[in-house]
Structures are given as C-alpha cells and as structure tokens.
C-alpha cells in the first residue's frame, strides 16, 4: 500500500485521535481510508444524479412518476 505523509489542523487531528480512542478505528490511516471510501461513494451517487438530470434535461420529459424516481434514487443512494 502506498505510504503518504499528510498534515492535519489541530481540530481535525483531535477528532481523528478521538475516533481511535473510542475504539471505532484502530489507526488514523483506517479513519482516513474510511472517509475516502465514503467520499468516493458519495461522489458516485452525485455523478449518477447529475447524469440522470442531464439526460432528463436533454429528453425534456420522463415517463416515471415522482414516486418511481424517488424509489430508484433511494435505492442507489443506499447501495
């Protein structure tokens, strides 16, 4: 695994230490990797929504109901 050196502001470093002290994570690296995974998942969701909106704007209409769109969006967002 590539090794990186990063710096944190004092509040962020304290928050990271608190995550480890609570035994939620075993190291700062584990916390940071989890945050990156969450950010990547969130970005994928944003990209999906953006693509749907762009497609909808180009087509001008959809045959799906509000409920269908909401249900589909929630299923994507929840994995």
Secondary structure as a PSIPRED ss2 file (coil, helix, strand):
# PSIPRED VFORMAT (PSIPRED V4.0)

   1 X C   1.000  0.000  0.000
   2 X C   1.000  0.000  0.000
   3 X C   1.000  0.000  0.000
   4 X C   1.000  0.000  0.000
   5 X C   1.000  0.000  0.000
   6 X C   1.000  0.000  0.000
   7 X C   1.000  0.000  0.000
   8 X C   1.000  0.000  0.000
   9 X C   1.000  0.000  0.000
  10 X H   0.000  1.000  0.000
  11 X H   0.000  1.000  0.000
  12 X H   0.000  1.000  0.000
  13 X H   0.000  1.000  0.000
  14 X H   0.000  1.000  0.000
  15 X H   0.000  1.000  0.000
  16 X H   0.000  1.000  0.000
  17 X H   0.000  1.000  0.000
  18 X H   0.000  1.000  0.000
  19 X H   0.000  1.000  0.000
  20 X H   0.000  1.000  0.000
  21 X H   0.000  1.000  0.000
  22 X C   1.000  0.000  0.000
  23 X C   1.000  0.000  0.000
  24 X C   1.000  0.000  0.000
  25 X C   1.000  0.000  0.000
  26 X C   1.000  0.000  0.000
  27 X C   1.000  0.000  0.000
  28 X H   0.000  1.000  0.000
  29 X H   0.000  1.000  0.000
  30 X H   0.000  1.000  0.000
  31 X H   0.000  1.000  0.000
  32 X H   0.000  1.000  0.000
  33 X H   0.000  1.000  0.000
  34 X H   0.000  1.000  0.000
  35 X H   0.000  1.000  0.000
  36 X H   0.000  1.000  0.000
  37 X H   0.000  1.000  0.000
  38 X H   0.000  1.000  0.000
  39 X H   0.000  1.000  0.000
  40 X H   0.000  1.000  0.000
  41 X H   0.000  1.000  0.000
  42 X H   0.000  1.000  0.000
  43 X H   0.000  1.000  0.000
  44 X H   0.000  1.000  0.000
  45 X H   0.000  1.000  0.000
  46 X H   0.000  1.000  0.000
  47 X H   0.000  1.000  0.000
  48 X H   0.000  1.000  0.000
  49 X H   0.000  1.000  0.000
  50 X H   0.000  1.000  0.000
  51 X H   0.000  1.000  0.000
  52 X H   0.000  1.000  0.000
  53 X H   0.000  1.000  0.000
  54 X H   0.000  1.000  0.000
  55 X H   0.000  1.000  0.000
  56 X H   0.000  1.000  0.000
  57 X H   0.000  1.000  0.000
  58 X H   0.000  1.000  0.000
  59 X H   0.000  1.000  0.000
  60 X C   1.000  0.000  0.000
  61 X C   1.000  0.000  0.000
  62 X C   1.000  0.000  0.000
  63 X C   1.000  0.000  0.000
  64 X C   1.000  0.000  0.000
  65 X C   1.000  0.000  0.000
  66 X H   0.000  1.000  0.000
  67 X H   0.000  1.000  0.000
  68 X H   0.000  1.000  0.000
  69 X H   0.000  1.000  0.000
  70 X H   0.000  1.000  0.000
  71 X H   0.000  1.000  0.000
  72 X H   0.000  1.000  0.000
  73 X H   0.000  1.000  0.000
  74 X H   0.000  1.000  0.000
  75 X H   0.000  1.000  0.000
  76 X H   0.000  1.000  0.000
  77 X H   0.000  1.000  0.000
  78 X C   1.000  0.000  0.000
  79 X C   1.000  0.000  0.000
